[in-house]
């Protein structure tokens, strides 16, 4: 994970951290700052899906979501990607 973050910073990227995880704050930050990559755990992704269905936000800048700490079903990953990310975006499992 740190290698990926260092590469992004080397290429001019910025790391945005939240002191406390608040899903609404995360959604607002992704939308306003045009975040392109994020690391989330599956439980948070499932909650995010519910929020997106109820109150969609613009996440089309988000092209990669890395997830870990628990497995996700491949079918669920496809639904997640289609629901709020750009068509060529993807989820990457941190092994």
C-alpha positions as CSV (number, residue, x, y, z in Angstrom):
1,X,0.0,0.0,0.0
2,X,2.7,2.5,0.9
3,X,4.5,1.8,-2.4
4,X,1.4,2.7,-4.3
5,X,1.0,5.9,-2.3
6,X,4.6,6.9,-2.7
7,X,4.3,6.4,-6.5
8,X,1.3,8.6,-6.6
9,X,3.1,11.3,-4.7
10,X,6.1,11.0,-6.9
11,X,3.9,11.6,-9.9
12,X,2.4,14.8,-8.3
13,X,-0.5,13.2,-6.5
14,X,-1.9,14.2,-3.1
15,X,-2.9,12.1,-0.2
16,X,-6.1,13.2,1.5
17,X,-6.8,11.8,5.0
18,X,-9.8,12.1,7.2
19,X,-9.3,12.2,11.0
20,X,-12.5,10.3,11.5
21,X,-14.3,8.2,9.0
22,X,-17.6,9.8,8.1
23,X,-19.1,8.5,4.9
24,X,-20.9,11.7,4.1
25,X,-17.6,13.6,4.5
26,X,-15.8,11.0,2.4
27,X,-18.5,11.4,-0.4
28,X,-18.2,15.2,-0.3
29,X,-14.4,15.1,-0.4
30,X,-14.4,12.7,-3.4
31,X,-16.8,14.9,-5.2
32,X,-15.2,18.2,-4.4
33,X,-11.5,17.2,-4.6
34,X,-12.0,14.9,-7.7
35,X,-10.4,12.0,-5.9
36,X,-9.1,9.3,-8.3
37,X,-8.1,6.5,-5.9
38,X,-9.3,5.3,-2.6
39,X,-8.9,2.4,-0.1
40,X,-12.0,1.2,1.6
41,X,-13.1,-2.0,3.5
42,X,-16.1,-4.0,2.1
43,X,-18.4,-3.0,4.9
44,X,-17.9,0.7,4.0
45,X,-18.4,-0.1,0.3
46,X,-21.7,-1.7,1.0
47,X,-22.9,1.3,3.1
48,X,-21.6,3.6,0.3
49,X,-23.8,1.7,-2.2
50,X,-26.9,2.2,-0.1
51,X,-26.2,6.0,0.2
52,X,-25.5,6.3,-3.5
53,X,-28.8,4.7,-4.4
54,X,-30.7,7.0,-2.0
55,X,-28.7,10.2,-2.7
56,X,-26.3,9.9,-5.6
57,X,-23.1,12.0,-5.7
58,X,-20.7,12.5,-8.6
59,X,-17.8,10.0,-8.3
60,X,-16.8,9.9,-11.9
61,X,-13.3,11.1,-11.0
62,X,-12.9,7.9,-8.9
63,X,-11.2,5.4,-11.2
64,X,-9.7,2.9,-8.7
65,X,-11.0,1.6,-5.4
66,X,-8.7,-0.7,-3.5
67,X,-10.4,-2.8,-0.8
68,X,-9.1,-5.3,1.8
69,X,-9.5,-6.6,5.3
70,X,-12.4,-8.8,4.2
71,X,-13.5,-10.6,1.0
72,X,-16.2,-9.3,-1.4
73,X,-18.1,-11.5,-3.8
74,X,-17.1,-10.9,-7.5
75,X,-20.8,-10.3,-8.4
76,X,-21.1,-7.6,-5.8
77,X,-17.9,-5.9,-7.0
78,X,-19.4,-5.7,-10.6
79,X,-22.6,-4.1,-9.2
80,X,-20.6,-1.7,-7.1
81,X,-18.4,-0.5,-10.0
82,X,-21.4,-0.1,-12.3
83,X,-23.4,1.9,-9.8
84,X,-21.1,4.9,-9.2
85,X,-17.8,4.7,-10.9
86,X,-16.8,5.5,-14.5
87,X,-17.1,2.6,-17.0
88,X,-13.4,1.8,-17.2
89,X,-12.9,2.0,-13.4
90,X,-12.1,-0.9,-11.3
91,X,-11.9,-2.4,-7.8
92,X,-8.6,-3.9,-6.7
93,X,-8.3,-6.4,-3.9
94,X,-5.4,-5.8,-1.6
95,X,-4.1,-9.3,-0.9
